[in-house]
Amino acid sequence: MLRSRGVSALLAVVVMSCADLASTGAFAQAAGSSGGNAGWFVPKTAQPAAGGAAPHAAPRATPAPVPLPPAPADSDEAQSQTPPVLPLPPVPASPDIPRGVAPPTPVIGVISVPDVMRLSTAAQQAERVLGTRRDELARDAQKEQGSWRDEQQKLQAQAKNMASDQIQLRERHLQERVIAAQRDFRNRNRIIQEAAQVSLGQIERELVQIIRQVAASRGMNLVLHREQVALSQDGLDITQQVANQLNTVLPTVFIPAANVDPEELAKSGTMPTTADAERQQAAPAAAAAPAAVPHR
C-alpha cells in the first residue's frame, strides 16, 4: 500500500482550512455604537473544496453505570449532604442621598449606523479595494489546492516504479510545500484584516464626532439606534444628515498597500495619523498667509 495516506489526510485538512481562510472577510457588519463595532465588510461565502475525510473508527460501547440505591433519609450520609444554613453578617444601613440636580428633558434622535456606512464613500472605497484583495487571495488558494491534488495524483501513479526512500522524499517535499503555502495564506489574510481595521478605525473615529455635531445642531441630547426603536418620526432620524457630513469631511480613507504589513508600518512610525493630516492642512494656510513686513 502506498505510504502517502498521511499526506492525503493532511491535504484534506489543509484544503478545508485554506478555503475557509480565503473566504474570511475584512470587515464584519457593524450594528450598534461605533465603539463596539467588530468590523464592516461582510465576508464572501466560498464553498469548501472537496476533500476525502479520514474514516473515523466506530465508537467503543461503554457499559451503563449501575444506579446506586438512595440513602435512607435518617442516615448520616443523607444528613451530611444537606447544606447547612450559615448566618450572614448584618446588612449596613444606607444613608439617605441628598437631592441632586434633575436630568435635562430628553430630546431624542435616531440613527442607523449600518445605513450610514452603506452611504459612506470611504467605506465603499475600502470595500472595493479590500474586496479585490480577498478575491485574489481566494483565487491563489484554489490554484494552489489544485496543484497539490495534481502532485498527489502524480505521486500515486508513479509510486509503483519508485523506491521507498524516493516516495518518502516526495511526500516530505509535498508536505513542506503544503505547510509553507498555508502559512503564507494565513499571513496574507491577516494583512487584509488589519488593513480593514485601519480603514474602519478612521471612519468610526470621524463618525463619533459627526454624530455629536449633528445632534448638537438639532438640539438632541439622546441618540438611539434606529434598529432598537419600534416607532419614530422622520424628523427624528439623522442618518442621512450624518452620512452627508461624513462624505464631506472624510470622502476617502488611507488603506495600506497590498504588499505592506500594517503591523510593520505601525512599528516604523510612518503610518499616517491625525497629527500628520493637521500638519498638511496647516502648511497651505501658512504659505498663503502674507509675510509680515519688518519695521524700520
KAHU-V151551 format. One record per helix or strand. SS is the DSSP state (a for helix, b for strand). FROM is the first residue (numbers start at 1). LEN is the number of residues. If there is no record, write none. Layout:
{{SS	FROM	LEN} {SS	FROM	LEN}}
This chain:
{{a	5	18} {a	34	3} {a	76	6} {b	108	4} {a	113	7} {a	121	41} {a	164	54} {b	222	4} {a	226	3} {a	234	3} {b	237	1} {a	239	11} {a	262	7} {a	274	15}}
